[in-house]
């Protein structure tokens, strides 16, 4: 007997969402192997068998001004995708993060009777809390990654499940730094800095020169230091290489990697990381870090005005206090970043305290996320 095809629409907007979605897809298919996925995704979702209608890179834009520059293209993609799903209705739709893109799409699909599941709550507890009203209209069910989020949705009357964070399931509780150094052929006595400038091209453009000049200052104090720079694509690698050339820094010991961000963090003594999901990866890998970010000036002013919390990095948000330094916008100078990294490097008591804090955070977030998320979604599918 031939099984009836069941289609799930799904959209992820950047590298972290691509990883989240690929694990969720596998967990759903483990129970319902006949399910097919179609929408927008990256290489991991494609490897999991997804039919991609538009490239994910088109949505990987951050900040008010940056979004405005691409507004016509992005809204055009959403309009075409909405029409596709209304003409070819999926059993349900899953929006993976990318809230500004997905909520409008979810709103339209839900109005036409298509259940809309949103995987990854936006940071309404940090800024733009007024979005909860739109979320209530757009979302059939919210899947929350962090333990403080479900109460917000329950209080607003939005069905919600706390599913934990998949990175906590995937990353080891005790990363083996020595073995990673051996694999990467880096002597144990060498001081290693992992520099993560982000996954978006716009992020790398904003941060590359800053990171390069920070490395130059660190080398004045730690002459044998090495700098691992994981980059997610040829485009971001080209941007960083051009910045090295522009800064006349070809002699600096940068080792550019295609991906392998987690390997770089495990091997590192210190991590300089752009604010975002990578900060959580770094915490779960128990590595000391300094968080930084730069945005267009107008975007920054607008975000600051809408912000409710004194911190931006996920480790600080989840711990409810400043556990790692944050140097943002005008505070993000090579001198400040180099000094913050060197201060941590030379304070082993602070590093040990950080590792213990991150260990507890890891235990809280480890919830078998993909299976929990799949269990929340499966009841919305038609019977086999």
C-alpha positions in Angstrom: 0.0 0.0 0.0 1.4 3.4 -1.0 1.5 5.9 1.8 -0.1 9.3 1.2 2.4 12.1 0.8 2.3 14.6 3.7 4.1 17.9 3.2 5.3 20.3 5.9 6.2 23.9 4.9 9.3 25.2 6.7 11.4 28.3 6.6 14.8 29.0 8.3 16.5 32.3 7.7 20.2 31.7 8.7 22.8 29.2 9.7 21.6 28.6 13.3 18.0 28.0 12.0 19.3 25.6 9.4 20.9 23.5 12.1 17.9 23.6 14.3 15.5 22.7 11.5 17.6 19.8 10.2 17.5 18.0 13.5 13.8 18.7 13.9 13.2 17.3 10.4 15.1 14.1 11.3 13.1 13.7 14.5 9.8 14.1 12.7 10.8 11.6 10.0 11.9 9.1 12.6 8.2 8.8 13.5 6.6 9.8 10.2 9.0 8.8 7.4 6.5 9.7 4.6 6.7 13.4 5.5 8.3 15.7 3.0 9.5 19.3 3.6 9.4 22.3 1.3 10.3 26.0 1.8 13.4 27.9 2.5 16.5 26.4 4.1 20.2 26.0 4.1 22.7 23.1 3.3 21.8 21.0 6.4 18.1 21.1 5.6 18.8 20.3 2.0 21.0 17.3 3.1 18.0 16.2 5.2 16.0 16.0 2.0 14.2 19.4 1.8 12.9 20.9 -1.4 14.3 24.5 -1.4 12.2 27.1 -3.2 14.4 30.1 -2.4 18.0 30.3 -1.1 18.3 30.9 2.7 21.0 33.6 2.2 18.3 36.0 0.9 16.9 36.2 4.4 20.1 36.4 6.3 19.9 40.2 6.9 20.0 41.8 10.4 19.1 45.3 11.6 16.5 47.9 10.6 18.6 49.7 8.0 20.0 46.5 6.5 16.5 45.0 6.2 15.2 48.2 4.5 17.9 47.9 1.9 16.6 44.5 1.0 13.0 45.1 1.8 11.6 44.8 -1.7 13.4 41.5 -2.4 12.5 39.9 1.0 8.8 40.9 0.8 8.7 39.6 -2.8 10.0 36.2 -1.7 7.5 36.1 1.1 4.6 37.0 -1.2 5.7 34.3 -3.7 6.1 31.7 -0.9 2.6 32.6 0.6 1.0 32.1 -2.8 2.8 28.8 -3.3 1.6 27.5 0.1 -1.9 28.7 -0.5 -2.0 27.0 -3.9 -0.3 23.9 -2.5 -1.4 23.7 1.1 1.0 21.9 3.4 -0.3 19.9 6.4 1.3 22.5 8.6 3.9 25.2 8.5 7.0 25.5 10.8 8.7 28.9 11.0 12.2 28.4 12.4 13.3 31.7 14.0 13.4 34.6 11.4 10.4 36.1 13.2 10.1 39.3 11.0 9.8 37.1 7.9 7.9 34.2 9.4 5.2 35.8 11.5 3.6 37.6 8.5 3.7 34.3 6.6 2.3 32.4 9.5 -0.5 34.9 9.9 -1.6 34.4 6.3 -1.4 30.6 6.5 -3.2 30.3 9.8 -6.1 32.5 8.5 -6.5 29.8 5.7 -6.6 27.0 8.2 -3.0 25.8 8.0 -1.5 25.3 11.5 1.5 27.5 12.1 4.2 26.3 14.5 7.0 28.7 15.4 10.2 27.1 16.6 12.4 29.6 18.6 10.7 32.4 20.5 11.9 35.8 19.5 13.5 37.8 22.3 10.4 39.6 23.4 11.7 39.4 27.0 14.6 41.6 25.8 13.1 44.0 23.4 10.0 44.6 21.2 7.7 43.0 23.7 4.6 44.4 21.9 5.1 41.6 19.3 3.3 39.2 21.6 0.0 40.5 20.2 0.9 39.7 16.7 2.4 36.3 17.8 -0.9 35.4 19.4 -2.7 36.0 16.0 -0.1 34.3 13.9 1.0 31.3 15.8 -0.9 28.1 16.5 1.9 26.9 18.9 5.2 28.3 20.1 8.2 26.1 20.8 10.5 27.8 23.3 14.2 27.1 23.7 14.7 28.8 27.1 13.1 28.0 30.5 12.0 31.6 31.2 10.0 32.0 28.0 6.9 29.7 28.4 5.3 31.9 31.2 5.3 34.9 28.9 3.3 33.0 26.3 0.9 31.3 28.8 0.1 34.6 30.3 -0.8 35.9 26.8 -2.9 32.9 26.0 -0.4 31.4 23.4 0.0 27.6 23.4 3.6 26.9 24.2 6.1 24.0 24.9 9.5 24.4 26.5 11.7 22.1 24.5 15.2 23.1 25.6 18.0 24.0 23.2 19.3 21.4 20.8 22.9 22.6 21.1 22.8 21.4 24.7 21.9 17.9 23.4 24.5 18.0 20.7 27.5 19.5 22.4 29.6 17.4 24.9 29.3 18.2 28.6 33.1 17.9 28.9 34.8 19.0 25.6 38.3 17.5 25.2 40.5 20.5 24.5 43.8 18.5 24.5 42.5 16.1 21.9 41.2 18.9 19.7 44.6 20.6 19.9 46.2 17.3 18.8 43.8 17.0 15.9 44.5 20.5 14.8 48.2 20.1 15.4 48.4 23.0 17.8 50.9 22.6 20.7 49.3 22.7 24.2 51.5 25.5 25.4 50.5 27.9 22.6 47.8 30.5 23.5 45.0 30.2 21.0 42.2 32.7 20.4 39.1 31.8 18.4 37.7 34.8 16.6 34.1 34.4 15.5 32.9 37.4 13.4 29.4 36.0 12.7 27.7 34.1 9.9 26.2 36.9 8.0 28.2 38.8 5.4 27.1 42.1 6.9 28.5 41.0 10.3 31.8 40.1 8.9 32.1 43.4 7.0 31.4 45.3 10.3 33.7 43.3 12.5 36.6 42.0 10.3 38.9 45.0 10.7 38.1 45.3 14.3 39.1 41.7 14.9 42.3 42.1 12.9 43.4 45.2 14.9 42.5 43.4 18.2 44.8 40.5 17.2 47.6 42.9 16.4 47.4 44.3 19.9 47.2 40.9 21.6 50.4 39.8 19.8 52.2 42.6 21.5 51.6 40.9 24.8 51.4 37.3 23.6 53.9 37.0 20.7 53.3 33.3 20.1 49.4 33.6 20.0 47.4 32.0 17.2 44.1 33.1 15.9 41.5 30.6 14.5 38.8 32.3 12.4 35.9 30.0 11.4 33.9 31.4 8.4 30.7 29.8 7.2 31.0 30.5 3.4 33.3 31.4 0.6 31.7 34.9 0.6 32.5 35.6 4.3 36.0 34.1 3.9 36.6 36.5 0.9 35.4 39.5 3.0 37.7 38.6 5.9 40.7 38.0 3.5 40.1 41.4 1.9 40.1 43.0 5.3 43.4 41.3 6.2 44.8 42.8 3.0 43.3 46.2 3.6 44.7 46.3 7.1 48.2 45.2 5.8 48.0 42.3 8.3 49.1 39.4 6.1 51.9 38.5 8.5 49.5 38.0 11.5 48.9 34.3 12.4 45.3 34.0 11.3 44.2 30.5 10.4 40.9 30.7 8.4 38.6 27.7 8.6 35.6 26.7 6.5 33.1 26.2 9.3 34.5 24.2 12.3 33.5 27.0 14.7 32.9 24.5 17.5 36.3 22.9 16.9 37.9 26.3 17.1 36.2 27.2 20.3 37.1 23.9 21.9 40.8 24.4 21.0 40.9 28.0 22.2 42.0 29.5 25.4 39.9 32.6 24.8 37.0 33.4 22.3 36.0 36.7 20.8 32.5 36.2 19.5 29.8 38.3 17.7 26.6 38.4 19.7 24.2 35.7 18.6 23.8 31.9 18.9 27.5 31.4 18.8 27.8 32.9 22.3 25.6 30.1 23.5 27.7 27.5 21.7 30.7 29.0 23.4 29.1 28.8 26.8 28.0 25.2 26.3 31.6 24.4 25.3 32.7 26.0 28.6 35.0 28.5 27.0 35.7 32.0 28.4 34.6 34.7 26.0 34.3 38.3 25.2 31.1 39.3 23.3 31.0 42.1 20.8 28.9 43.6 18.1 28.6 46.6 15.8 25.6 47.8 13.9 24.6 50.6 11.6 24.4 53.7 14.0 20.7 54.3 13.4 19.8 50.6 13.8 21.8 50.6 17.1 19.9 53.6 18.4 16.6 52.1 17.6 17.4 48.8 19.2 18.8 50.5 22.4 15.6 52.4 22.7 13.4 49.3 22.6 15.7 47.2 24.8 14.6 46.1 28.3 17.8 44.4 29.5 21.3 45.7 30.3 22.9 42.9 28.4 22.8 41.4 24.8 24.7 38.1 24.9 22.8 34.9 25.6 25.1 33.7 28.4 24.4 36.9 30.3 20.7 36.9 29.5 20.2 33.3 30.6 22.3 33.7 33.8 20.5 37.0 34.6 23.8 38.8 35.2 27.1 39.8 33.5 29.1 36.6 33.6 31.2 37.5 30.5 32.2 41.0 29.2 30.2 42.6 26.5 31.7 45.4 24.4 29.2 46.7 22.0 29.1 49.5 19.3 31.4 52.4 20.3 32.8 50.4 23.2 34.0 47.8 20.7 37.5 49.1 20.0 40.6 47.0 19.4 42.1 48.4 22.7 39.1 47.4 24.8 38.6 44.0 23.2 42.3 43.1 23.5 42.4 44.2 27.1 39.3 42.2 28.0 40.6 39.1 26.4 44.0 39.4 28.1 42.4 40.1 31.5 40.5 36.8 31.2 43.5 34.9 29.9 45.5 35.9 33.0 42.7 35.2 35.6 42.4 31.5 36.0 40.0 31.8 39.0 37.6 33.7 36.8 37.9 31.1 34.1 37.2 28.3 36.5 34.1 30.1 37.8 32.9 30.6 34.3 33.2 26.9 33.5 31.2 26.0 36.6 28.5 28.5 35.6 28.3 27.2 32.1 28.1 23.6 33.2 25.0 24.4 35.2 23.5 26.2 32.3 24.2 23.2 30.0 22.3 20.9 32.4 19.2 23.2 32.4 19.0 23.5 28.6 19.6 19.8 27.8 16.1 18.5 27.2 16.2 16.1 24.2 15.0 19.1 22.1 14.4 17.6 18.6 12.3 14.8 20.0 10.3 17.1 22.3 9.7 19.6 19.5 8.6 16.7 17.1 6.2 15.4 19.8 4.6 18.8 20.0 4.2 19.0 16.2 3.1 15.5 15.3 -0.5 15.8 16.7 -1.1 18.5 14.0 -0.4 16.0 11.2 -3.1 13.9 9.6 -3.2 10.3 10.7 -1.0 7.9 8.8 
